[in-house]
Amino acid sequence: MIYQAFVINRFSVTNISRFVTLSFCIVVGFICDVHAQSGAVLTPESTELYVDLTKINPGLTAQMPPSDATVLFDGTDLVKWQAMQLRIAGDMPGIMNSIADYEPGKMTQSAQWEVADGIMTVEPGTGAIETKRPFGDMQLHLEWNAPVAEEKSGQEYSNSGVFFMGLYEVQILNSYENMTYSNGQASSVYKQHIPLVNASRAPGQWQSYDIIFMAPRFSEKGSLTAPARITVFHNGVLVQNNVELLGPTTYIGASHYTPHPSKMPLALQDHGDPVQFRNIWIREL
Ligand code: MG
């Protein structure tokens, strides 16, 4: 009896197995038939796309402007720059008043910074400068040099900054063996995002920023629909990874957004130090 039961069970298991296998084949066959009838036979080529991409010349090095870039400073003059309209680096009420006074396209005084030997240098006391043209989303390449000033320290040691839309600062500062608050050191999004690492070179050496800036979006009624975002490479090292900005840069107090035009000038800060710049170009995104 025991032997018989074993045979019956074994027979049942075999039948079930055959049934499952047969069912599987029927389903697969049906699917293949449907694909064949619709002409959607899967091949490697069926997921390969061909698009007529715009061709650009990227330049011989990563520092050189690609053929589709807008060169903002090539070492010859400041013809694309002027004195800055907005009053930067203040508290939130000051920024809001400044934005209210901003006039798109307004011509101001010519930029007073020094240009010599292919380099522009902050002329302390003459004020920040901005591009005459407004910009929104962009890829920026910029090289800067924080000069040696051993008598200085902290935020006073070769401070400048690049302000996207004149409002959102990525800090420029000597942060090589120079202690300051982390959310105010070189490549920080000032007082909002600490860099992932300190990739600073010693003062007196040229350094690079490659930055992707995405402008904030506002509805027609002025409410924020998407915050600004920034990705920063400092000397080729990722230090800000698509971080979300809280609002315009403030020196005092918390920030929040206030509506502004979709394109505004790119600005460079005069913080009283003779910081140098060269090779500045952008690609509008
Ligand atoms: Mg600064």
Boltz pocket constraint, residues with backbone or C-beta under 6 A from the ligand:
constraints:
  - pocket:
      binder: B
      contacts: [[A, 159], [A, 160], [A, 161], [A, 170], [A, 171], [A, 172], [A, 269], [A, 271]]
      max_distance: 6.0
